[in-house]
Amino acid sequence: MKKGPLVFVLLIILLSACSLPGGGSATQTAAPGKAGSPCGDGVCSGPENAQNCPADCPSSALGTSTGSAGDAPLYMTTMTHMEHGFDDDENQAVFEQHIQQLTYGMDLADAYGARLTIESEQPFAIANTKWSRNFMAEIAARGHGVGTHCDFGFRDEVMPPDKYSRFFAENKALVDALVGAENNLGCSGGGGANDWALAASMAGFKYLDGIVGMHYLSMPLANRPDNTWTDDYIRSEGYHMNAPVDLYQRIYPFGVANAQDFVADEAPVIVVSSGEMGPLVGMAEGVGEVGGGQCRPECVLTDEDVNALVAKIMDINQKRDRSRVAKLTVYIPAALFVEENGDGLRYFFSQMQSLAQQGIITWATQKQVYEAYVAWNQ
């Protein structure tokens, strides 16, 4: 009896079990020193989990099933904003300091199979060209995410969408020139009284992340969380709260035709990709949630923050709709990526790696989530 063809077929089946649910290209990489085992060897290790290799990882290490091969994934993402207020384009030393911080962050992320997303406003993007180092392209080449930060709109006067789109287009062009339009599909921010959905779409963006309270300013009061969400309240207190405020509304990407509400439309022009969980350093205090705490003068990264995030993820994973692609995002400023925070960051990444190995989360960039959402809903 010839065994060659049978072995070949079995290998094909086992390899196919390792594909990413939802059609995305997000990856989970084993930590240095831990070589990833091939799917099908009977060992659940390295980048393997119940989602990408059910043959080796049939259930969670907690003893309960994390889902089936048909479940939509729960993606874990980050945001790091190179802010409008930075002066990288005027001070090369600041630019080099930011490169050092981002490199430190990517090195740590790589060690635990994580994926960062760096989104740039104008100063840092301009500095890439001015100081002759295309660091945004280096970020993309390492497999991390890149995108545009749109730090405007909050106090802008009301104007037609085509006029407002010029703000988005100007920022997009700077990042496009560094990484290519095909790698710069999304913008973080841009919320305000103007129709940010139409305007961002007109500028060529495919998705928006960084969705917060200021995005409600474009909506009539009836479409806001309640009648206390007036313009004055949003501008004074609610502008950076996670949005939509309903957690189980915001963890699922959805398409909208305009910025009149946070309800999916049949003929969307752009994808709202929120999943906002707030700043990593404010998880224990509930910063970003309605009724949550504040960081005064500032929050510092502690194990309690990471533990609070893990608890939230576990709860979300139990309650989420597994027929829909879901996404979570934590905000990590560039300034946090320093050795002083090394222990806290390593604890964060190690805990996320554990969740990934259990098949609870899948690391992705913001762009990868958008692509997986589109593929899942085709």
C-alpha positions in Angstrom: 0.0 0.0 0.0 1.4 3.4 -1.0 1.4 5.9 1.9 2.9 8.9 0.2 -0.3 10.5 -1.2 -2.2 9.9 2.1 0.6 11.6 4.1 0.6 14.5 1.7 -3.2 15.0 2.0 -3.0 14.9 5.8 -0.2 17.5 5.8 -2.4 19.8 3.6 -5.3 19.4 6.0 -3.2 20.1 9.1 -1.6 23.2 7.5 -4.9 24.6 6.5 -6.1 24.4 10.1 -3.6 27.1 10.9 -5.2 29.8 8.8 -6.4 33.0 10.4 -10.2 33.2 11.0 -11.9 36.1 9.2 -9.4 36.2 6.4 -7.1 38.6 8.1 -3.3 38.5 8.1 -2.6 39.2 11.7 0.1 37.2 13.2 1.1 35.8 16.6 4.9 35.3 17.0 6.6 33.2 19.6 8.8 34.9 22.0 12.6 34.8 21.3 14.1 31.5 22.4 10.9 29.7 21.9 10.7 28.2 18.4 7.2 28.0 17.1 6.1 24.4 16.6 4.2 23.5 13.3 0.5 23.1 13.6 -0.4 19.5 13.9 2.5 18.3 15.9 0.3 17.7 19.0 1.9 20.5 21.0 0.1 23.9 21.6 3.0 26.4 21.8 4.5 29.5 20.3 2.0 31.3 18.1 -0.5 28.5 18.0 -3.9 28.9 19.7 -7.4 27.5 19.5 -8.3 29.9 16.7 -5.4 29.3 14.4 -4.5 25.7 15.2 -7.5 23.8 16.8 -5.7 20.5 16.0 -3.1 21.3 18.7 -5.1 23.7 20.9 -8.7 22.4 21.2 -9.6 24.3 24.3 -8.5 27.0 26.7 -5.9 26.4 29.3 -8.6 27.6 31.8 -10.5 24.4 31.0 -13.4 25.9 29.1 -13.8 26.0 25.3 -12.9 29.4 23.8 -15.0 28.7 20.7 -15.0 26.8 17.5 -13.2 27.1 14.2 -16.2 29.0 12.8 -16.1 31.8 15.5 -15.2 35.3 14.4 -11.9 36.4 16.1 -11.5 38.8 19.0 -8.6 41.1 17.9 -6.3 42.9 20.2 -4.8 46.1 18.9 -3.0 49.2 20.2 -2.8 52.9 19.2 0.2 55.1 19.6 -0.3 58.7 18.3 2.5 60.9 17.1 0.7 64.0 18.1 -0.1 67.3 16.4 1.6 69.1 19.3 5.0 67.3 18.8 7.8 69.3 17.3 9.7 66.5 15.5 9.7 68.6 12.3 11.5 71.4 14.1 13.8 69.6 16.6 15.7 66.6 15.3 16.6 65.5 18.8 12.9 65.1 19.6 12.5 63.1 16.4 15.4 60.8 17.4 14.0 60.4 20.9 10.6 59.3 19.5 12.4 56.8 17.3 14.2 55.4 20.3 10.9 55.1 22.2 9.0 53.4 19.4 11.9 51.1 18.7 11.9 50.0 22.3 8.2 49.4 22.1 8.4 47.4 19.0 11.3 45.3 20.3 9.2 44.4 23.4 6.1 43.7 21.3 8.1 41.5 18.9 9.4 39.5 21.9 5.8 38.5 22.8 4.2 38.2 19.4 2.3 41.5 19.7 1.5 44.1 17.1 1.6 47.9 17.6 0.0 50.5 15.4 1.6 53.9 15.1 -0.5 56.7 13.7 1.1 60.0 12.7 -0.1 63.6 12.6 1.9 66.1 10.5 5.0 67.0 12.6 6.3 63.4 12.9 5.4 62.6 9.3 7.2 65.7 8.0 10.2 64.9 10.2 10.6 61.5 8.5 11.4 63.4 5.3 13.1 66.5 6.7 15.6 64.4 8.8 16.1 61.8 6.0 14.9 58.8 7.9 11.6 57.2 6.8 10.9 55.6 10.2 7.2 55.0 9.3 8.3 52.7 6.5 10.6 50.9 9.0 7.6 50.4 11.3 5.6 48.8 8.5 8.6 46.7 7.3 8.8 45.2 10.8 5.2 44.1 10.6 3.7 46.7 12.8 0.8 48.9 11.8 1.0 52.4 10.4 -1.8 55.0 9.8 -2.7 58.6 10.1 -3.6 60.6 13.2 -6.2 63.2 12.6 -6.0 65.6 15.6 -8.5 68.1 14.4 -12.3 68.8 14.2 -13.0 69.2 17.9 -13.4 73.0 17.7 -13.7 73.5 14.0 -16.7 75.4 12.6 -19.4 73.5 10.7 -18.6 73.3 7.0 -19.5 71.1 4.0 -18.1 67.6 4.0 -15.9 68.2 0.9 -14.3 71.2 2.6 -13.8 69.3 5.9 -12.3 66.4 3.9 -9.3 68.6 3.0 -8.0 68.3 6.5 -8.1 64.5 6.3 -6.5 64.6 2.8 -3.6 66.8 3.9 -2.6 64.5 6.7 -3.2 61.4 4.6 -0.9 62.7 1.8 2.0 63.1 4.2 1.7 59.5 5.5 1.0 58.1 2.0 4.3 59.5 0.8 6.1 57.6 3.5 4.4 54.1 3.4 2.2 54.1 0.3 -1.5 54.6 0.2 -2.1 50.9 0.3 -0.6 50.7 3.8 -2.4 53.9 5.0 -6.0 53.0 5.0 -7.2 54.5 8.3 -7.3 57.6 10.3 -7.5 57.9 14.1 -9.6 60.8 15.3 -11.1 63.5 13.3 -14.3 63.7 15.3 -16.3 67.0 15.7 -19.4 68.8 14.6 -18.7 68.1 11.0 -19.6 64.9 9.1 -16.3 63.0 9.8 -17.5 59.9 8.1 -18.2 61.5 4.7 -15.2 63.7 4.9 -12.7 60.9 5.8 -14.2 58.8 3.0 -13.8 61.6 0.5 -10.1 61.8 1.5 -9.6 58.2 0.7 -9.7 56.6 4.1 -11.4 53.2 4.5 -11.8 53.1 8.3 -11.7 55.3 11.3 -10.4 54.3 14.7 -9.7 56.3 17.8 -13.5 56.9 18.2 -14.3 59.0 21.3 -16.9 61.3 22.8 -16.1 64.1 20.4 -17.4 62.0 17.5 -20.9 62.5 19.0 -20.8 66.2 18.2 -21.9 65.5 14.6 -25.0 63.8 15.8 -28.4 65.2 16.9 -29.0 65.0 20.6 -31.6 62.2 20.0 -28.8 60.0 18.7 -26.4 60.6 21.6 -26.2 58.4 24.7 -28.8 60.6 26.5 -29.9 64.2 26.8 -27.0 65.0 29.1 -24.6 64.6 26.2 -24.9 68.2 25.1 -22.2 70.0 23.0 -21.1 71.8 26.2 -20.8 68.5 28.1 -18.8 66.8 25.3 -16.5 69.7 24.9 -15.8 70.1 28.7 -15.9 66.5 29.9 -16.9 63.7 27.5 -14.7 64.5 24.6 -12.2 61.6 25.2 -14.6 59.0 26.6 -14.7 55.7 24.7 -17.3 55.7 22.0 -19.8 54.4 21.4 -20.4 54.3 25.2 -22.1 50.9 25.0 -19.2 48.5 25.2 -21.0 45.8 23.1 -21.8 48.3 20.4 -18.2 49.6 20.1 -16.3 46.3 20.0 -17.7 45.4 16.6 -16.6 47.3 13.5 -19.5 48.5 11.4 -20.0 50.6 8.2 -21.8 54.0 8.2 -23.0 56.2 5.4 -22.6 59.4 7.4 -21.8 60.7 10.9 -25.5 61.1 12.1 -25.4 58.1 14.4 -23.5 54.9 15.4 -25.8 52.6 13.6 -24.7 50.4 10.7 -26.0 51.5 7.3 -26.8 49.4 4.2 -24.7 51.6 1.9 -21.7 52.6 4.0 -18.9 54.8 2.9 -16.5 54.0 5.7 -16.0 51.5 8.6 -16.1 52.7 12.2 -13.5 50.6 14.0 -13.6 51.5 17.6 -13.1 48.9 20.3 -11.7 51.6 22.5 -10.7 50.5 26.0 -8.9 53.6 27.0 -5.3 54.2 28.0 -3.4 51.2 29.2 -2.2 53.2 32.2 -5.8 54.0 33.2 -7.3 50.5 33.1 -7.5 50.1 36.9 -9.1 53.5 37.3 -11.6 53.0 34.4 -10.3 56.0 32.6 -12.3 56.6 29.4 -15.5 54.9 30.6 -18.6 56.8 31.6 -18.4 57.1 35.4 -14.8 56.0 35.4 -11.9 57.7 37.2 -9.4 60.3 36.0 -5.6 60.5 36.0 -4.6 63.4 38.2 -2.0 64.5 37.7 -1.2 61.4 35.7 -1.6 57.6 35.8 1.4 55.3 35.9 1.5 51.7 34.6 0.9 49.1 37.3 0.2 45.4 37.4 -3.3 46.4 38.5 -3.9 48.1 35.2 -2.9 44.9 33.3 -4.9 42.7 35.6 -8.0 44.9 35.1 -7.6 44.7 31.3 -7.3 40.9 31.4 -10.4 40.7 33.5 -12.3 42.9 31.0 -11.1 40.8 28.1 -12.1 37.5 29.7 -15.6 38.9 30.4 -15.9 40.3 26.9 -14.9 37.0 25.4 -17.6 35.2 27.3 -20.3 37.6 26.3 -19.4 38.7 22.8 -21.3 37.8 19.6 -19.1 35.1 18.0 -20.7 35.6 14.6 -19.1 39.1 14.3 -15.5 40.2 14.1 -14.7 41.9 17.4 -11.8 44.3 18.3 -10.3 45.8 21.4 -7.8 48.7 21.5 -5.6 50.2 24.2 -3.9 53.5 23.9 -0.1 53.5 24.6 1.7 56.9 24.2 5.2 56.8 22.8 6.5 58.3 26.0 5.5 55.1 27.8 8.0 53.0 25.8 11.0 53.6 28.1 13.0 51.2 30.3 11.5 52.8 33.4 8.2 51.1 32.4 9.9 48.0 31.2 8.6 45.7 33.9 5.0 46.9 33.5 5.2 46.6 29.7 6.7 43.1 29.8 3.9 42.1 32.2 1.3 43.5 29.8 2.7 41.8 26.8 3.2 38.5 28.6 -0.4 38.5 29.8 -1.6 39.2 26.3 0.6 36.5 25.0 -1.0 34.1 27.4 -4.5 35.1 26.2 -3.4 34.6 22.6 -2.0 31.2 23.3 -5.4 30.3 24.9 -7.1 31.3 21.8 -9.0 34.2 23.4 -7.4 37.1 21.5 -5.5 37.5 18.2 -3.0 40.3 17.8 -3.5 42.5 14.8 -2.8 46.0 13.5 -5.6 48.4 12.9 -5.4 47.9 9.2 -5.5 44.1 9.6 -8.7 44.4 11.6 -10.3 46.4 8.8 -9.2 43.8 6.2 -10.4 40.9 8.4 -13.8 42.6 8.9 -14.2 43.1 5.1 -13.2 39.6 4.4 -15.5 38.1 7.1 -18.5 40.0 5.8 -18.1 39.3 2.1 
